[in-house]
Amino acid sequence: MSFLYRWISPLYDAFFCPSLPFTIRWRLIAFQPLLFLTNTIQYFQGTTLLSQNETVIWIPLSRSPGYSVRAIIYHPPRQESRSEKKPLHLNIHGGGFLGGLPEGNAPFCRKVSAETGAVVVSTSYRYAPRYTFPVAHVDVQDVAGWLIKNADRLWGADPRLMSVSGFSVGGNLALGIAQRLFRTEFRVKAAVLFYTPLIRGLVYKVDFRLPPWDKPKPAGFPAKDPLSFILPLMDAYAGPERAENMDYPLLHPIFAYIESLPRKMLIIGGKVDILLHEEMAFVKRLEEEAEIINQRIKSSPGAKGRSLDETYHIESEFVDNQIHGWLELPSKFIDAKLRDRIFNDAVHFLNNVYNESI
């Protein structure tokens, strides 16, 4: 997918995808200026400090011959002494499945690489509404598969020590990678999720089987959302088969068995985010299941010899007064010290996982 398309995809799809209904087409045209502004901020934020430790590559998609996706590689400034191999971290940007750039999470990716010694790969994927489920999930899974085959040879990064992170829908896609790999020797070690949509699901008597505009609103959420006109676009990725996929954990990770997810997870959200309720329900369920599994491990024969790597550890933080996507806003619009603290916590979390896994 061309770099230019990533900047004008709403306009292109509105005019050149005849299968899209008019209700989606006009919203895409209205969405174009917002995407262009967001991409501009993300691109220059990500390239202003571009150094010799960062490179751009195109990763071929094994299940879509002829297609490739753009990714940024963040190389650590030095070889860590913890092992001969470096950890491998895969980050996935957000954008409502509609857009976004891998440069958008550059501050976080740079920090992870510099302070953990990991090779960090920030990747993109194909967008809705032109590409619907499961295209984006398959794309990032193919990226992970390519990294498993090539990261050691190219950068000395160990795919058996892989962690993932995702911002907004990127977190949903990251959990899809974990589900793909959990029965393999390359099972994802850890996940850091920032305000991740778990989409829909009936959990703890709270019905999330709703479109974005009908989700339960947290305290402090504005009575009238100024961007409500684009909400139908946010539901476009589910595609025409959304009803058949209502309980599918790849699209709705709130349904995923805990065994199919990373054993170490850090979940960050904002308390003025439309996704707050489903995130908190997800955390509650994971914590309860993790406690049961960890007790079983502790009471099993030979428990003293079991590795910490086998136990589940779920951390979460929901921050007061913060909206969806707040960590990605320019520093002058947010509490930069708070963002730095959140990113420091995430790096500390990943460092602990890497050290335990050696």
Secondary structure, 3 states (H helix, E strand, C coil): CCCCHHHHHHHHHHHHCCCCCHHHHHHHHHHHHHHHHHHHHHHHHHHCCCCCCEEEEEEECCCCCCCEEEEEEECCCCCCCCCCCEEEEEEECCCCCCCCCHHHHHHHHHHHHHHHCCEEEEECCCCCCCCCCCHHHHHHHHHHHHHHHHHHHHHCEEEEEEEEEEECHHHHHHHHHHHHHCCCCCCCCEEEEECCCCCCCEECCEECCCCHHHCCCCCCCCCCCCCHHHHHHHCHHHCCCCCCCCCCCCCCHHHCCHHHCCCEEEEEEEEECCCHHHHHHHHHHHHHHHHHHHHHHHCCCCHHHCCHHHCCEEEEEEEEEEECCHHHCCHHHCCHHHHHHHHHHHHHHHHHHHHHHC
